[in-house]
């Protein structure tokens, strides 16, 4: 430990804009403690980073919450925080090389978009167009 990259290998293959979005999505809510959203943040950290301190709960493994449990907490969070989380989940859903992980992220992404925010999900092509490094 201590050498190389703290980010997992698959992140390196993403465009820089998508890498930036992932990094911004790993934080917690600004306004209050939300235990279920925190579990998702820890999960996202585990699948995007190599653990630099196994004695810390920063990435500890916890049972992931349902979209219904998240919905109750999301109404008390800022749109700014939720948009970072949502976009990070979207990139993981479309880009993570492990299908089990990408499916978990996709279920959260679609649950947020459809059940909580009542919006249409972005397609992978739309994501690529929006977060392409070439202007």
C-alpha positions as CSV (number, residue, x, y, z in Angstrom):
1,X,0.0,0.0,0.0
2,X,1.0,3.6,-0.3
3,X,2.2,3.5,-3.9
4,X,0.3,3.5,-7.2
5,X,-3.2,4.8,-7.4
6,X,-5.9,4.9,-4.7
7,X,-8.5,4.7,-7.5
8,X,-9.3,1.2,-8.9
9,X,-8.1,0.3,-12.3
10,X,-11.4,0.7,-14.2
11,X,-11.6,4.4,-13.3
12,X,-8.5,5.1,-15.3
13,X,-10.3,4.1,-18.5
14,X,-13.0,6.7,-18.0
15,X,-12.8,10.1,-19.6
16,X,-11.6,12.8,-17.1
17,X,-15.0,14.4,-16.8
18,X,-16.5,11.1,-15.7
19,X,-13.7,10.5,-13.3
20,X,-14.3,13.9,-11.8
21,X,-18.0,13.2,-11.4
22,X,-17.2,9.9,-9.7
23,X,-14.9,11.6,-7.2
24,X,-17.5,14.3,-6.5
25,X,-20.2,11.6,-5.8
26,X,-18.3,9.9,-3.0
27,X,-19.1,12.5,-0.3
28,X,-22.0,12.5,2.0
29,X,-25.0,14.9,2.3
30,X,-24.2,18.4,3.5
31,X,-27.3,19.1,5.6
32,X,-27.8,16.1,7.8
33,X,-26.8,12.6,8.6
34,X,-28.6,10.1,6.4
35,X,-27.6,6.5,7.4
36,X,-29.0,4.8,4.3
37,X,-27.4,7.3,1.9
38,X,-24.2,6.9,3.8
39,X,-24.3,3.1,3.1
40,X,-24.5,3.8,-0.6
41,X,-21.6,6.3,-0.3
42,X,-19.5,3.6,1.4
43,X,-20.4,1.1,-1.2
44,X,-19.4,3.5,-4.0
45,X,-16.1,4.1,-2.3
46,X,-15.4,0.4,-2.1
47,X,-16.0,-0.1,-5.8
48,X,-14.0,2.9,-6.9
49,X,-11.1,3.1,-4.5
50,X,-8.4,0.8,-3.0
51,X,-8.7,1.0,0.8
52,X,-5.9,3.1,2.2
53,X,-6.9,2.4,5.9
54,X,-8.6,-0.8,6.7
55,X,-9.0,0.3,10.3
56,X,-11.3,3.1,9.3
57,X,-15.1,2.7,8.7
58,X,-14.7,4.9,5.5
59,X,-15.4,1.9,3.3
60,X,-16.9,-0.6,5.6
61,X,-19.2,-3.2,4.1
62,X,-22.9,-2.7,5.1
63,X,-26.2,-4.1,3.8
64,X,-27.4,-1.8,1.1
65,X,-30.8,-0.1,1.6
66,X,-33.9,-0.3,-0.6
67,X,-34.9,2.6,-2.8
68,X,-37.9,3.1,-0.4
69,X,-35.5,3.6,2.6
70,X,-33.5,6.1,0.5
71,X,-36.6,8.0,-0.6
72,X,-37.4,8.9,3.0
73,X,-33.9,10.5,3.5
74,X,-33.6,12.0,0.1
75,X,-36.3,14.6,0.7
76,X,-34.1,16.2,3.3
77,X,-31.0,16.5,1.1
78,X,-30.0,19.2,-1.2
79,X,-30.5,18.8,-4.9
80,X,-26.8,19.6,-5.3
81,X,-25.8,16.5,-3.2
82,X,-28.4,14.2,-4.8
83,X,-27.3,15.2,-8.3
84,X,-23.7,14.3,-7.5
85,X,-24.8,11.0,-6.1
86,X,-27.1,10.3,-9.0
87,X,-24.5,11.0,-11.6
88,X,-21.9,8.9,-9.9
89,X,-24.3,6.0,-9.7
90,X,-25.1,6.5,-13.4
91,X,-21.5,6.3,-14.5
92,X,-20.9,3.2,-12.3
93,X,-24.1,1.6,-13.8
94,X,-22.9,2.1,-17.4
95,X,-19.1,1.7,-17.0
96,X,-18.2,-0.7,-14.2
97,X,-16.7,-3.9,-15.6
98,X,-18.4,-6.1,-13.1
99,X,-22.1,-6.8,-14.1
100,X,-23.3,-7.4,-10.6
101,X,-21.9,-4.0,-9.4
102,X,-23.2,-2.2,-12.5
103,X,-26.6,-3.7,-12.0
104,X,-26.7,-2.6,-8.4
105,X,-25.8,0.9,-9.4
106,X,-28.3,0.9,-12.3
107,X,-31.1,-0.1,-10.0
108,X,-30.2,2.8,-7.7
109,X,-29.9,5.2,-10.6
110,X,-33.2,4.2,-12.1
111,X,-34.9,4.1,-8.7
112,X,-33.7,7.7,-8.0
113,X,-34.6,9.0,-11.4
114,X,-38.0,7.3,-11.8
115,X,-39.4,6.7,-8.3
116,X,-37.9,9.6,-6.3
117,X,-37.4,12.4,-8.9
118,X,-40.0,11.3,-11.5
119,X,-37.7,12.0,-14.4
120,X,-36.6,10.2,-17.5
121,X,-33.3,8.3,-17.2
122,X,-30.3,9.4,-19.4
123,X,-29.1,6.8,-21.9
124,X,-25.5,5.7,-22.0
125,X,-25.1,7.6,-25.3
126,X,-26.5,10.7,-23.7
127,X,-24.1,10.3,-20.8
128,X,-21.2,9.9,-23.2
129,X,-22.3,13.1,-25.1
130,X,-22.6,15.1,-21.9
131,X,-19.4,14.0,-20.3
132,X,-17.1,13.6,-23.2
133,X,-13.7,15.2,-22.8
134,X,-13.7,16.5,-26.4
135,X,-15.7,19.8,-26.8
